[in-house]
Every structure is written in structure tokens, then in C-alpha cells.
Amino acid sequence: MNKKRLLNESETAVYISMSRQFLRKSRMNGVLPGHTVAPPFVKIGRSIRYCIHDLDSWIDANRRPVPGGCDHAHNADR
């Protein structure tokens, strides 16, 4: 299987459904109170790349439960 492991900024923006501007600002801002931390990235020379596995982990880490909502993962056993 020839699965692409690294995405460029444009591909990453599409993959996480956010803007390229979000990626740039969050990389530059680092960790600021009240702001979403940038997904992990790799800098190769002047190029920025994002690992698909890191993006999936970042998405999971930013998942928030919906008050009164259904948690399908926990309700599947019931």
C-alpha cells in the first residue's frame, strides 16, 4: 500500500477542515490561553509538513462531548 504520510499546508487545511490561515497563526502563536494549539508539524528546510497520524491524534485530543448528547463509543455496549 502506497499511503501518503505527510501533507503540505493546503492538503492539511482540507484534511482538518480549517483554513491555511488558522494553521499559520496557530504555529506562530504557540500555546495561548483560549486558543487552539496547532497540530504537530515537521519543518524540513523552509517547508512545513503534517503527518496524517499526528493530525488524527490532534483531532481526537480536541474532541469535546456535547452536553446531553449521545456518546456512541460508550453506548455501543448497552
Number of C-alpha atoms within 10 A of each C-alpha: 3 4 6 8 11 17 18 14 19 13 14 21 16 11 13 14 9 12 13 15 11 13 18 13 12 17 15 10 12 12 12 9 7 6 10 13 17 18 18 13 18 13 9 8 6 6 9 14 19 19 17 17 11 15 19 13 13 16 12 10 9 10 9 7 9 8 6 6 7 10 10 8 7 8 8 7 6 4
